[in-house]
Amino acid sequence: MISSYLGIPVNFGTIIRKAELDRVDIKQSIRNMIHLIITTSCGEVKCDPLFGCEIWQYDFDTIYNSHALKEELKKSILSSIRNNEKRLSNLSIDLHIEQLEVMTRIRNKRIKTRVVLAVNGLIEVTDEPFTHQEVFFIGPLSYS
C-alpha cells in the first residue's frame, strides 16, 4: 500500500535537481485532487474531457435561481469526484450558495456568488471518515 503521495503542485525545479519531491498523506492527496477537480473546467484536460466540473459554465452568469444552480453544481461535483477520486466511498456533498456584496478597488461594491462546499466520505483503504471544505466565489471564479 502506498503511504505517501506526491503533493500538488509539483515543483519541477526539484525534478531537475533530481531531489526528492514533496510528499503528502492520503487525506491531503484527496483534498488536492478534489481542489483540482473543482478548479478544472470540463474539457480542459485533453486526455480526459470528462475531468472537471461545471462551475465554470456559471462563472459570469447572473444567478436568478440559486436553488437550480445549487442542484446542478452539486450533481456535477458529486459525479466528477466519484469518477475521478476512487479512494473515497459513501460520498455526500453539502453546498451552500449565497449572493454577497463585496468591496472592490475599482467600484465601491459588487455582487458576487459565494459557494461553500463540503465533501464527506470514507477513505477506502483506511476506513477513516473524510471531510473537505472549500469556499470560493463565482462571477468570476476566485478563492478566499
C-alpha positions as CSV (number, residue, x, y, z in Angstrom):
1,M,0.0,0.0,0.0
2,I,1.3,3.5,-0.9
3,S,1.8,5.5,2.3
4,S,2.7,8.8,0.8
5,Y,1.6,10.7,-2.3
6,L,3.1,13.5,-4.4
7,G,2.0,17.0,-3.4
8,I,0.3,19.3,-5.9
9,P,1.6,21.5,-7.5
10,V,4.7,19.5,-8.4
11,N,7.9,21.5,-8.1
12,F,9.7,20.9,-11.4
13,G,12.9,22.5,-10.2
14,T,13.1,19.7,-7.7
15,I,12.8,17.2,-10.5
16,I,15.6,18.9,-12.5
17,R,17.8,18.9,-9.4
18,K,17.0,15.2,-9.1
19,A,16.0,15.8,-5.5
20,E,13.1,14.1,-3.6
21,L,9.7,15.5,-4.3
22,D,7.4,16.8,-1.6
23,R,5.1,14.0,-0.2
24,V,1.7,14.3,1.5
25,D,-0.5,11.8,3.3
26,I,-3.6,10.3,1.7
27,K,-6.0,12.9,3.2
28,Q,-4.1,15.8,1.7
29,S,-3.7,13.9,-1.6
30,I,-7.5,13.5,-1.8
31,R,-8.0,17.2,-0.8
32,N,-5.6,18.2,-3.6
33,M,-7.5,16.1,-6.1
34,I,-10.9,17.5,-5.1
35,H,-9.5,21.0,-5.4
36,L,-8.1,20.1,-8.9
37,I,-11.5,18.7,-10.0
38,I,-13.3,21.8,-8.8
39,T,-10.9,24.3,-10.4
40,T,-10.8,22.4,-13.8
41,S,-13.4,23.1,-16.5
42,C,-14.9,20.1,-18.2
43,G,-13.0,19.6,-21.5
44,E,-9.9,21.4,-20.2
45,V,-7.9,18.2,-19.8
46,K,-7.4,16.9,-23.4
47,C,-6.7,13.3,-22.5
48,D,-9.9,13.1,-20.3
49,P,-12.6,15.5,-21.4
50,L,-14.9,14.5,-18.6
51,F,-12.4,15.6,-15.9
52,G,-13.5,18.7,-14.0
53,C,-16.9,20.2,-13.1
54,E,-19.4,22.6,-14.5
55,I,-18.7,25.6,-12.1
56,W,-17.0,27.4,-15.0
57,Q,-20.2,27.4,-17.0
58,Y,-21.8,29.7,-14.4
59,D,-18.7,31.9,-13.8
60,F,-20.1,35.1,-15.3
61,D,-23.8,34.3,-15.2
62,T,-26.3,36.3,-13.2
63,I,-27.8,33.9,-10.8
64,Y,-31.6,34.1,-10.8
65,N,-32.4,30.7,-9.3
66,S,-29.8,29.7,-6.8
67,H,-31.7,26.5,-5.9
68,A,-31.5,25.2,-9.5
69,L,-27.8,26.3,-9.7
70,K,-27.1,24.5,-6.4
71,E,-28.6,21.3,-7.6
72,E,-26.7,21.4,-10.9
73,L,-23.4,22.1,-9.3
74,K,-24.0,19.5,-6.6
75,K,-24.7,16.9,-9.2
76,S,-21.7,17.9,-11.4
77,I,-19.3,17.9,-8.5
78,L,-20.5,14.6,-7.0
79,S,-20.4,12.9,-10.4
80,S,-16.9,14.2,-11.1
81,I,-15.5,13.2,-7.7
82,R,-17.0,9.8,-8.0
83,N,-15.4,9.3,-11.4
84,N,-12.0,10.8,-10.6
85,E,-11.3,10.1,-7.0
86,K,-11.7,6.3,-6.5
87,R,-10.1,6.4,-3.0
88,L,-13.4,7.7,-1.5
89,S,-16.7,5.9,-0.9
90,N,-20.0,6.9,0.7
91,L,-19.7,10.4,-0.8
92,S,-22.0,13.2,0.1
93,I,-21.8,16.9,-0.7
94,D,-23.2,19.9,1.1
95,L,-23.4,23.0,-1.0
96,H,-24.4,26.5,0.0
97,I,-24.8,29.4,-2.4
98,E,-25.3,33.0,-1.4
99,Q,-25.1,36.4,-3.0
100,L,-22.6,38.7,-1.2
101,E,-21.8,42.4,-1.6
102,V,-18.0,42.6,-2.0
103,M,-16.0,45.8,-1.8
104,T,-13.7,46.4,-4.8
105,R,-10.9,48.8,-5.6
106,I,-12.5,50.0,-8.9
107,R,-16.1,50.2,-7.9
108,N,-17.3,50.5,-4.3
109,K,-19.5,47.4,-4.3
110,R,-20.0,44.4,-6.4
111,I,-22.4,41.4,-6.0
112,K,-20.6,38.0,-6.1
113,T,-21.8,34.5,-5.7
114,R,-20.1,32.6,-2.8
115,V,-20.1,28.9,-2.8
116,V,-19.4,26.9,0.3
117,L,-18.6,23.2,-0.5
118,A,-18.2,20.4,2.0
119,V,-17.3,16.9,0.7
120,N,-17.8,14.0,3.1
121,G,-16.9,10.4,2.6
122,L,-15.0,7.4,3.7
123,I,-11.4,6.7,2.7
124,E,-11.5,3.2,1.2
125,V,-8.1,1.8,2.3
126,T,-8.1,3.1,5.9
127,D,-11.9,3.1,6.5
128,E,-11.5,6.6,8.0
129,P,-14.1,9.4,7.7
130,F,-13.0,12.2,5.3
131,T,-14.2,15.8,5.2
132,H,-13.0,18.6,2.9
133,Q,-14.4,22.1,2.8
134,E,-13.7,24.8,0.3
135,V,-15.1,28.3,-0.1
136,F,-14.9,30.2,-3.4
137,F,-16.6,32.9,-5.4
138,I,-18.0,32.6,-8.9
139,G,-18.5,35.5,-11.2
140,P,-15.5,35.5,-11.8
141,L,-14.1,32.4,-10.0
142,S,-11.8,33.3,-7.1
143,Y,-10.9,31.8,-3.7
144,S,-10.9,33.3,-0.2
